[in-house]
Amino acid sequence: MARNQGKSIPRLVFTSRMLVALLMGFSCGLPLLLTISVLQAWMKEEGVDLTVIGLMALVGLPYTIKFLWAPLLDRFTLPLLGRRRGWMLTAQLFLMLAIVGLGLTDPANHPWMVAFAAFMVTFFSASQDIVVDAYRREDLSDEELGLGSSLYINGYRVGMLLASGGGLILADHVPFSIVYMVMAGCLIPGVVTTLIAPEPASPAGAPKTMREAVLDPLTEYFSRRDALWILAFVLFYKIGDTMAAAMTIPFYLDIGFSKTEIGAVVKLFGFWATIAGSLIGGVMMFRLGIHRALWVFGVLQAASTACFAVLARIGHSVPALSGVIGFENLSGGMGTAAYAAFMASITNRKFTATQYALLTSLMGVPRVMASAPTGFLAKIMGWEGFFIACTLIAIPGMLLLLKFAPWHARKN
């Protein structure tokens, strides 16, 4: 941390470490939608049955169970480039080959070959995520984690936008097979970044045995005084925000917004508001510290969720929708940046890949479990009551901060 003492924010932002975080985020975000929205469009165009298209969502399983092979990436070091960059380059090269292979499949006649190729894409993409998360944690000081995480997230979102928006636009002019070739080529900046970036120092050393790589990360984590409280916080910090987000599209349609209005305001304007929120959040964390930022951004997230209840009362109003979306995406971008930085900060550098993979897998649980009953709740409570409930559900996650990150504690 001492290396950043006395640095101004511009001097902290415009560094090679921050550029690496941004480019690695882009490299991780680009593959995600190639096996979701782009692949769905291709299969639909080829006349594949909707049931098969729906089942294709299962190829995303590696993203939720990546902690199972993360210990291997902590334990073993490849002969070239070091412990992190060696695995990163391997994952990236195989990921590019898998994307090219997916583009060469035939969805109309061999959908299960498509499924296998898409599974390979998600497996190597999830492997890249594991190592990039570990690299970022080990390359950045605790002081830099907030801003580095926000730049990583913004790079990730730009990668997703290029793959989905750019990929679908391109598919109107060239075959999908060419689209996948182009997208594989878009990963070259990530490969170059891996080759040029320095291998991060690992003062804690690496696990010497598989037992040490698998069991010691859990033993080390649960030996901490606030281990269970922190896990509860990871589960609940964004639960209200997540539940509200699950029902926003039906909500907009129900109160009279057209699909064009939703696309223009929610998707396009909202995207840039989220990018701005992540950047602002990263800079604020540099001043506030991660723990205080979690307090501030958590309050803003809850307030932005409450604004949907206000919109439910106002009804169809594009200016009101724009204001709510701007505020919600700004605060959501801030909260996500702080959330990612916090999870990185609590990992042990000796087991970064394994512990971070476990935490990010846990982070995805509310997205599935808490979102499932949201339609039922909205139906029985009405839109205004539903969004008020989502606001109140955020309070327990905030209160958990009192256990391990009180406002007046030393900045972290």
ABEGO torsion letter per residue (X at the ends): XAAABGBBAAAAABBAAAAAAAAAAAAAAAAAAAABAAAAAAAAAAGBBAAAAAAAAAAAAAAAAAAAAAAAAAABBBABGEAAAAAAAAAAAAAAAAAAAAAABBAAABAAAAAAAAAAAAAAAAAAAAAAAAAAAAABBAAAAAAAAAAAAAAAAAAAAAAAAAAAAAAAABBAAAAAAAAAAAAAAAAAAAAABBBBBBAAEBBABAAAAAAAAAAAAAABAAAAAAAAAAAAAAAAAAAAAAAAAAAAAAAGBBAAAAAAAAAAAAAAAAAAAAAAAAAAAAAAEAAAAAAAAAAAAAAAAAAAAAAAAAEBBAAAAAAAAAAAAAAAAAAAAAAAAAAAAABBAAAAAAAAAAAAAAAAAAAAAAAAAAAAAAAAAEAAAAAAAAAAAAAAAAAAAAAABBAABBBX
